[in-house]
Amino acid sequence: MDITSFLESVFADFSSSIKSVDRLCILKTLSFLNSSTPDYSNRMIQQLYLLRYAPAYIYEYEAFYEALMDLEGSTSFLRIFSIGSGSGLDYYGAYRAIKKKGLPPDFLYYSGIDVIDWYYRTTLNNHRYYFYKQDVTRLYSLPDRFINVLFFPKSISEFSNESFSRLFEVICNTAFSREQINICASVRRSRLEDDYKRLVKIVECLLLKGDYTLDLTHNSLEDNVQGESIFYPEDIFHFLSNLRDYCPAYRRRICRGERDCDTLNRKPMKDTGYRQYWIIRLVRKERN
Ligand SMILES: C[S@@+](CC[C@H](N)C(=O)[O-])C[C@H]1O[C@@H](n2cnc3c(N)ncnc32)[C@H](O)[C@@H]1O
């Protein structure tokens, strides 16, 4: 997966999308301040989301899957269930990690679930890729009990307390059957404590059921990540950092005084210094 070509193709679509509207106000809602949730069903919001975050997140997910496979005792293949998978950036990350390790693509078995079928999703020609367009909280249990990775890629904070309680039930109702199950989340730093509590709650439920025992916990802060800078095409970076000026209404000064238009100029992420993920591993208890 070539990240630059991916960005260029999303950018070409984004440029034509914004030419067809008179105001870019909707894009101001792409913000995670005050626990707000953007309307991911909007195509322009998806495009801007990917342009701002895709390279940084793909690198983060790649590092996460590499770290996971490098942990002592890891199984040799990944069978992932990704909750809130979006356009599958974590799938690209896993794919890249596996390629980097010289492993064949069929080591990767991936299922993603999302209430929205995002544009720009691709199977990367892997027939072991599944996507469920569904609200995960409406299930009784997860559709795959053979997984060894349960991952929340920047999604655990997107659930309200009420919907998280339902999601919690869904996970607890799942009769996981692998020898090992890794409960993992990659999160935004703004909600670390709450997100970690949610992950621990899931782990506690699985421990209480009695089939698994805690093996290890891994926190990416232990990786000593200094925050590497990542390549980002300069022209796209410049365009997005001045996005406000491409809003026709703003140019006609209709919106003078609306200072939140500045948020349109939020810069794309160009480094991995914010990186934060956790891995909590459970292993199956020996049967007597
Ligand atoms: C911040 S986005 C993360 C997308 C992607 N994982 C990434 O790394 O870019 C959170 C995703 O969670 C999804 N989501 C939120 N609530 C959900 C639910 N109840 N069931 C399924 N997906 C949900 C949203 O639709 C959104 O795509």
The ligand as a Gaussian input file, in Angstrom:
#p B3LYP/6-31G(d) Opt

LIG

0 1
 C      -12.585000       7.778000      14.853000
 S      -13.334000       6.688000      13.731000
 C      -11.983000       5.559000      13.524000
 C      -11.983000       4.974000      12.162000
 C      -10.788000       4.080000      11.860000
 N      -10.707000       2.969000      12.764000
 C       -9.496000       4.834000      11.851000
 O       -8.539000       4.407000      12.486000
 O       -9.412000       5.845000      11.153000
 C      -14.446000       5.741000      14.729000
 C      -15.303000       4.782000      13.947000
 O      -16.135000       4.067000      14.864000
 C      -17.368000       3.802000      14.192000
 N      -18.426000       3.488000      15.155000
 C      -18.900000       4.280000      16.137000
 N      -19.922000       3.673000      16.772000
 C      -20.092000       2.456000      16.192000
 C      -20.989000       1.368000      16.390000
 N      -21.923000       1.424000      17.346000
 N      -20.873000       0.266000      15.618000
 C      -19.932000       0.205000      14.645000
 N      -19.046000       1.220000      14.400000
 C      -19.125000       2.325000      15.153000
 C      -17.615000       5.119000      13.443000
 O      -18.562000       4.961000      12.398000
 C      -16.231000       5.448000      12.945000
 O      -15.998000       4.924000      11.664000

